[in-house]
Amino acid sequence: MKTFQNPILPGFYPDPSICRVEQDYYLVTSTFAYYPGVPIFHSKDLVQWKQIGHVLDRPAQLPLDGQEQSQGIFAPTIRYSNGVFYMITTNIANGGNFFVTATDPAGPWSDPYYLQAPGIDPSLFFDEDGKVYYHGTRPAPEGEKYSGNWEVWLQELDLDSKQLVGEEVSLWRGALRDAIWPEGPHLYKKDGYYYLLISEGGTGHHHACSIARSEHIKGPYVGNPANPVLTHRHLGKEYPIVNVGHCDMVKTQNDEWWAVGLASRTYGGYYRNLGRETFLVPIKWEDDWPIFSPGTGKLEMTYSMPNLPKTKQLTEASCDHFDDDKLNFNWNFLRTPQEEFYSLSERPGYLTLKLRPQKLTDLDTPSFVGRRQQHINFNASAHMEFSALSDNEAAGIVLLQSNQYHYRFVYTSNKLEKVIRLIKCTAGKEEIIQEAPIDTDVLYLKIEAYGQDYCFYYGTSSSAYSALIENVDGRILSTEAAGGFVGTEIGLYASSNGEISKNKAHFDWFEYTGL
């Protein structure tokens, strides 16, 4: 029997949501302060996913100015009804809850329809009678007696006016007494019951999925006696998969049930540089309740393949030569670009970055083009043509957790000579870890990671690298150090650090490979 390996989307792909349209499956995840927002994937077998675009790929859809790394877009939900796709989500610091629509999941998607809805983590349910229901999470009506004293609530959505109508109904506060942060709600209907699946316990180690049901959409909802239906909080911090939760269920055309959910892989201690990743877990039903991961109750790294048609193995090129007229979908930026700072046409076959005053430490949009770290062990390298014209100019590769926690591996100058330099930023405080003189306009940069040991190499050819420094501790790239909800990104970067410059950095290629 063929098996698959979790996670199905490795790296920073949290809060997955899924829907099926006949024999096609679509999945979206959170992006927080990264742009474009909400990547959308397609699959035929639930295991191999190909990104087909971003839902929020226009500035008008995604205002992110000034937002911190873990603000921005929270917990999208994707649903389909009568030929239309719906994606509903929250822009935490600019607009709140909204939804967009499309007839083609690859886009274009509409401009946002903002809703007068408090709270976060919105979802939609399309009932058999044609009514549509918004459900999300918000502070409890009596106020927050304690941090996380929230509830799941529901209200009807009028698709003609694009507004909420009718009474607001409180649905559930979670399985445990005084549960904290009931969130990520999704409604389903099966065999006469409405099922409300949520997460509770916060997004950290005590994350868990619980479920309740009712014969009426407005309740009352009764919790499953077996709650929580999926969690790893009881397994201890030495278990290699942690903070399991935020699931969304789907029924296949062959009557199997599966769920996508988030979890993190720890390494080098209780550290999660990769962020929260997307996993796939089987479900079976007993006594009108879902059993997640039957037989073990744990999110496993390996399961038997879903009973779905075989599909051709998807492969992704490890090296990007920047030969296309658009960036590949796996690249993204920090916050919403308000001006053009990169080009693929100015010098064909190269990614050209302008040196602009914006810094990586600013809550701004620096000249940064990044992609997710997706492996515990990896190799990332780039060929760069650049010469610093003054001490404030720098370009190279960065390892980014947030504006306050990152490494910058850059070519610059130090008043006396040109140097290759590694800068560590911890809690906003910068420190030069190592530098070495080198005078060239053509530079090869390479980062190798083996667990939490990150090694930095440079050279004037791809066959002759020198070590700038090896075995640098990567734990500052984990949420345990930096806080927040994102994972590590590896990016190409250029900055004039507060000054005006007409200089540019040109990248011939970038290669990323898991080791």
C-alpha positions in Angstrom: 0.0 0.0 0.0 1.4 3.4 -1.0 2.0 6.0 1.7 2.6 9.7 1.8 4.8 11.8 4.0 3.7 14.7 6.2 3.8 17.7 6.1 2.1 18.1 2.7 3.1 21.7 2.6 6.4 22.1 4.5 7.5 25.4 5.9 5.5 28.5 6.8 2.0 27.5 5.6 -0.3 27.8 8.7 -4.1 27.8 9.2 -5.0 25.7 6.1 -8.5 25.6 4.7 -9.7 23.3 2.0 -12.7 22.7 -0.3 -13.6 20.2 -3.0 -15.2 20.9 -6.3 -16.1 17.6 -7.9 -12.7 15.9 -8.3 -10.5 19.0 -7.6 -9.3 20.2 -4.3 -8.2 23.7 -3.3 -6.3 24.9 -0.3 -5.3 28.2 1.2 -3.2 29.3 4.1 -2.4 32.4 6.2 0.3 34.9 5.1 0.3 37.6 7.8 2.4 40.6 6.6 3.7 39.0 3.5 2.5 40.0 0.0 1.0 38.6 -2.2 -1.5 37.2 0.3 -3.1 33.8 0.7 -1.5 31.3 -1.6 -3.9 29.0 -3.3 -3.0 25.4 -4.2 -4.7 22.7 -6.3 -4.6 19.0 -6.0 -6.2 15.8 -7.3 -5.0 13.5 -4.6 -4.8 15.6 -1.4 -1.1 14.9 -1.1 0.6 16.7 -4.1 -0.3 20.4 -4.2 0.6 22.8 -7.0 0.3 26.5 -6.3 -1.8 28.2 -8.9 -1.7 31.8 -7.6 -2.5 34.1 -4.7 -6.0 35.2 -3.7 -4.8 38.6 -2.7 -2.4 39.8 -5.4 -3.3 43.5 -5.8 -2.5 46.4 -3.4 -6.2 47.3 -3.3 -7.0 43.9 -1.8 -4.2 43.8 0.7 -3.2 47.0 2.6 -0.4 46.0 4.9 1.4 49.3 5.5 3.1 49.4 8.9 1.9 46.0 10.1 4.2 43.8 12.1 5.3 40.5 10.8 2.6 38.5 12.6 -0.2 41.0 11.9 -1.9 41.2 8.5 -3.8 38.2 7.1 -5.2 35.7 9.7 -6.8 32.3 9.0 -8.4 32.3 5.6 -11.3 30.0 4.8 -12.1 28.8 1.2 -15.5 27.6 0.2 -17.4 27.0 -3.1 -21.0 27.3 -4.0 -23.0 27.5 -7.3 -20.0 28.2 -9.5 -18.3 30.8 -7.2 -15.3 30.5 -4.9 -15.3 32.4 -1.7 -12.3 33.3 0.5 -13.0 35.0 3.8 -10.3 36.2 6.2 -9.2 38.9 8.6 -6.8 41.8 7.9 -5.9 42.4 11.5 -4.8 46.1 11.5 -6.5 47.3 8.3 -10.2 46.6 7.6 -10.9 43.6 9.7 -13.1 40.7 8.3 -13.8 40.6 4.6 -14.4 38.2 1.8 -13.5 38.0 -1.9 -14.9 36.0 -4.7 -13.8 34.4 -8.0 -15.2 32.0 -10.7 -11.7 30.8 -11.4 -9.6 29.8 -8.3 -6.5 30.9 -10.1 -8.0 34.4 -10.2 -8.6 37.2 -10.6 -10.4 37.5 -7.3 -12.7 40.5 -6.5 -11.9 43.5 -4.4 -12.7 42.9 -0.7 -16.2 43.0 0.7 -15.7 44.3 4.3 -18.1 43.1 7.0 -19.2 44.7 10.2 -18.1 41.7 12.1 -16.0 41.8 15.3 -13.3 39.2 16.0 -11.2 37.0 13.8 -11.0 33.7 12.0 -14.2 34.0 9.9 -15.7 31.1 8.0 -18.7 30.5 5.7 -21.3 27.8 5.6 -23.7 27.3 2.7 -26.8 25.5 4.0 -29.1 23.3 1.9 -31.9 25.8 2.0 -29.8 28.4 0.2 -28.9 30.5 3.3 -25.3 31.4 4.0 -23.9 31.8 7.5 -20.9 33.7 8.7 -19.2 32.2 11.8 -16.2 33.5 13.6 -14.7 34.1 17.0 -15.0 37.2 19.2 -14.6 38.3 22.8 -17.3 36.9 25.1 -20.2 39.3 25.5 -19.5 39.8 29.3 -16.0 40.9 28.5 -12.7 39.1 28.9 -12.8 37.8 32.4 -9.5 36.2 31.5 -7.2 36.4 28.5 -8.7 34.3 25.7 -12.3 34.3 27.1 -13.8 34.3 23.6 -16.7 32.6 21.9 -17.7 31.3 18.5 -20.7 33.2 17.0 -22.9 33.1 13.9 -24.9 35.4 11.7 -26.5 35.1 8.4 -24.8 36.6 5.3 -26.8 38.2 2.5 -24.8 37.5 -0.7 -26.8 40.2 -2.6 -25.9 43.1 -0.2 -22.6 41.5 0.8 -23.6 42.3 4.5 -24.5 40.4 7.6 -28.2 40.3 8.5 -30.4 39.1 11.2 -29.6 38.1 14.8 -26.2 37.3 16.2 -26.1 33.9 17.8 -23.5 32.6 20.3 -22.6 29.0 19.4 -19.9 27.6 21.6 -16.9 28.5 23.9 -15.0 25.3 23.5 -14.8 21.8 25.1 -13.0 22.7 28.4 -14.4 24.9 31.1 -12.8 28.3 30.8 -11.2 27.2 27.5 -9.0 29.9 26.0 -9.1 31.2 22.4 -11.8 29.1 20.8 -10.9 29.9 17.1 -10.7 28.7 13.6 -14.4 27.6 13.5 -15.8 25.6 10.6 -19.3 24.2 10.1 -20.3 21.1 8.3 -23.5 19.1 7.8 -23.7 15.3 7.9 -26.6 12.9 8.5 -28.9 15.5 10.0 -26.3 17.1 12.3 -24.5 20.4 12.1 -20.9 19.9 13.2 -18.8 22.8 14.6 -15.0 22.1 14.5 -12.8 24.6 16.3 -9.4 25.0 17.8 -8.8 26.0 21.4 -6.0 26.4 23.9 -4.0 29.0 22.0 -1.7 28.6 19.0 1.2 27.3 21.0 1.9 24.0 22.7 -1.6 23.5 24.1 -3.3 23.9 20.7 -6.1 21.4 20.2 -9.1 20.6 18.0 -12.5 20.1 19.5 -15.9 19.4 17.9 -19.6 19.9 18.8 -22.8 19.1 17.1 -26.5 20.2 16.9 -29.6 19.4 15.0 -30.1 23.1 14.3 -27.5 25.4 12.9 -28.1 28.0 15.7 -27.7 25.3 18.3 -27.6 24.4 21.1 -24.3 22.6 20.4 -23.2 19.6 22.4 -19.5 18.8 22.7 -18.0 15.4 21.7 -17.4 13.4 24.9 -14.0 12.4 23.4 -12.8 16.0 23.0 -10.3 17.1 22.1 -10.4 15.1 19.0 -6.8 16.0 18.0 -3.9 17.4 20.1 -0.3 16.8 21.0 -0.3 18.8 24.2 -0.3 15.7 26.3 2.7 14.2 24.6 5.3 16.6 26.1 7.7 19.0 24.5 10.2 16.3 23.4 7.7 14.9 21.0 8.9 16.0 17.5 5.5 17.3 16.3 3.9 20.0 18.4 1.1 22.6 18.5 -1.3 20.5 16.4 -4.6 22.2 15.5 -6.6 24.5 13.3 -8.1 21.8 11.1 -10.6 21.9 8.2 -12.4 18.7 7.0 -13.3 17.6 3.5 -15.2 14.6 2.1 -13.7 13.1 -1.0 -15.7 11.9 -4.1 -15.1 8.4 -2.8 -16.7 9.1 0.6 -13.5 9.3 2.6 -13.0 12.1 5.1 -9.7 13.9 5.6 -8.6 17.0 7.4 -5.8 19.5 6.8 -4.3 21.1 9.9 -1.3 22.9 11.2 1.6 21.6 13.3 5.3 22.3 13.8 8.4 20.2 13.7 10.8 21.0 16.5 14.6 20.5 16.3 17.6 21.6 18.3 15.4 21.6 21.4 11.9 23.1 21.5 12.4 25.5 18.5 10.3 25.8 15.4 12.2 27.7 12.7 10.0 26.3 10.0 6.9 27.8 11.6 3.5 26.1 11.4 3.2 23.8 8.5 0.3 22.0 6.7 -0.4 18.4 7.5 -3.0 15.8 6.3 -4.8 13.4 8.6 -7.4 10.7 7.9 -10.8 10.7 9.6 -13.4 7.9 10.2 -16.8 8.3 11.7 -18.1 6.3 14.7 -21.4 7.0 16.5 -21.9 10.2 14.5 -18.6 11.6 15.6 -15.3 12.0 13.7 -12.2 10.0 14.8 -9.0 11.8 13.8 -6.1 9.6 12.9 -7.9 6.4 13.8 -5.9 3.9 15.9 -3.3 6.3 17.3 -5.1 9.7 17.8 -1.9 11.4 17.0 -0.8 13.3 13.9 1.5 10.9 12.2 4.3 11.6 9.7 3.2 8.8 7.4 -0.2 7.6 6.4 -1.7 5.4 3.6 -2.6 7.4 0.5 -6.2 8.6 0.1 -8.4 6.5 -2.2 -8.1 9.0 -5.0 -6.8 8.7 -8.6 -3.1 8.5 -9.0 -1.4 11.6 -10.2 2.0 12.4 -11.6 4.7 13.3 -9.1 5.1 17.0 -9.0 8.6 18.4 -9.0 9.8 21.9 -8.5 13.1 23.3 -9.9 15.6 23.9 -7.2 17.2 26.8 -9.1 15.5 29.9 -10.2 17.4 31.6 -13.1 14.9 34.5 -13.3 14.3 33.9 -17.0 10.5 34.4 -16.8 8.7 37.8 -17.0 7.1 37.2 -13.6 8.4 35.9 -10.3 7.5 32.3 -9.4 4.6 31.9 -7.0 6.9 30.8 -4.1 8.5 34.3 -3.9 6.9 37.0 -1.8 7.6 40.5 -0.3 7.3 42.2 3.0 4.1 44.2 3.2 2.4 45.8 0.2 4.8 47.3 -2.3 4.0 50.9 -2.9 6.7 51.3 -5.6 8.6 49.1 -8.0 11.8 48.0 -6.4 12.6 44.9 -8.4 12.8 44.0 -12.1 13.1 40.9 -14.3 13.3 42.9 -17.5 15.8 45.6 -16.8 18.5 43.0 -17.2 17.0 39.8 -18.7 17.9 36.6 -16.9 18.5 38.5 -13.7 16.5 39.7 -10.7 17.5 43.3 -10.2 16.9 44.9 -6.8 17.1 48.7 -6.3 19.0 49.9 -3.2 16.4 51.9 -1.4 16.5 53.6 2.0 14.1 51.1 3.6 15.8 48.7 6.0 14.9 45.2 7.0 14.5 46.5 10.6 11.8 48.9 9.5 8.1 48.2 9.5 8.2 49.0 5.8 8.6 47.3 2.4 12.4 46.9 1.9 13.9 45.6 -1.3 13.4 42.0 -0.2 12.2 39.0 -2.3 11.9 36.0 -0.1 10.8 32.3 0.0 10.1 29.9 2.9 12.6 27.7 4.6 11.0 24.3 4.1 13.7 21.9 5.4 15.5 21.4 8.7 18.7 20.9 6.7 19.1 23.0 3.5 21.4 24.7 1.1 20.6 28.2 -0.2 22.9 29.9 -2.6 22.9 32.9 -5.0 25.1 34.5 -7.7 25.2 38.3 -7.2 26.7 41.1 -9.1 27.0 44.2 -6.9 29.5 46.8 -5.7 28.9 49.0 -2.7 29.5 52.6 -3.6 29.4 53.8 0.0 29.4 52.3 3.5 25.6 52.4 3.8 25.0 50.2 0.8 24.6 46.5 1.2 23.1 43.5 -0.7 23.0 39.8 -0.2 21.0 37.0 1.4 18.9 37.3 4.6 17.4 34.7 7.0 14.3 36.4 8.3 12.0 35.7 11.2 10.9 39.3 11.7 12.2 42.8 11.5 13.7 42.4 15.0 15.0 38.8 14.6 17.1 37.9 11.6 20.5 37.4 10.0 21.8 39.5 7.1 24.6 38.0 5.0 25.7 41.0 2.9 28.4 42.5 0.8 29.2 46.1 1.9 32.1 48.3 2.9 33.5 49.4 6.3 35.1 52.8 5.3 38.5 51.1 4.8 37.6 48.3 2.4 34.8 46.2 0.9 33.8 43.3 3.1 31.4 40.3 3.3 29.6 40.6 6.6 27.2 38.6 8.8 24.9 40.7 10.9 22.7 39.3 13.7 19.6 41.2 14.8 18.2 40.1 18.1 15.3 42.0 19.7 16.1 44.8 17.3 19.8 45.0 18.5 22.3 44.5 15.7 25.7 42.8 16.0 28.4 42.1 13.5 29.2 38.5 14.0 32.0 38.2 11.4 33.4 40.0 8.4 36.1 39.4 5.9 37.7 41.7 3.2 36.9 40.9 -0.5 36.9 43.2 -3.5 34.9 42.0 -6.4 31.8 42.8 -8.4 30.8 39.2 -8.8 30.1 37.2 -5.7 28.7 33.8 -4.8 26.9 33.4 -1.5 25.9 30.2 0.2 24.1 29.3 3.4 24.0 25.7 4.7 21.9 24.7 7.7 22.2 21.4 9.6 19.6 21.7 12.3 20.3 24.8 14.3 23.8 25.2 12.9 23.8 27.7 10.1 27.0 28.1 8.0 27.9 31.0 5.8 30.2 30.8 2.7 31.3 33.1 0.0 33.5 33.1 -3.1 34.3 34.5 -6.5 33.2 31.3 -8.2 30.7 28.6 -7.6 33.5 26.0 -7.2 35.6 27.8 -4.6 33.8 28.9 -1.5 35.4 30.2 1.7 33.8 30.0 5.1 33.0 33.3 6.6 31.7 31.6 9.8 30.3 28.2 10.5 27.9 26.7 13.1 26.1 29.9 14.0 23.1 29.3 16.3 19.9 29.6 14.3 17.5 29.6 17.3 16.8 33.3 17.0 14.9 32.3 13.9 12.3 30.4 15.9 9.0 31.8 17.3 10.3 30.7 20.8 12.8 33.5 20.5 11.0 36.0 18.3 7.4 35.5 19.2 4.6 35.8 16.6 3.1 33.3 14.2 5.4 33.1 11.1 8.2 30.9 10.0 11.7 31.6 8.6 12.1 33.1 5.2 15.2 33.1 3.0 15.5 36.2 0.9 17.5 38.3 -1.5 18.0 41.8 -0.1 19.4 45.2 -1.0 19.4 48.4 1.0 21.0 51.9 1.1 20.1 52.0 4.8 18.4 55.3 5.1 20.2 57.1 2.3 19.2 57.9 -1.3 21.0 55.7 -3.9 20.8 54.8 -7.5 22.8 51.7 -7.1 21.4 48.2 -7.8 22.1 44.6 -7.1 21.7 41.9 -9.8 21.0 38.3 -9.0 21.7 35.8 -11.8 20.2 32.8 -9.9 19.0 31.6 -6.6 19.1 27.9 -5.6 17.4 26.2 -2.6 17.7 22.5 -1.9 16.8 20.4 1.1 19.6 18.3 2.4 
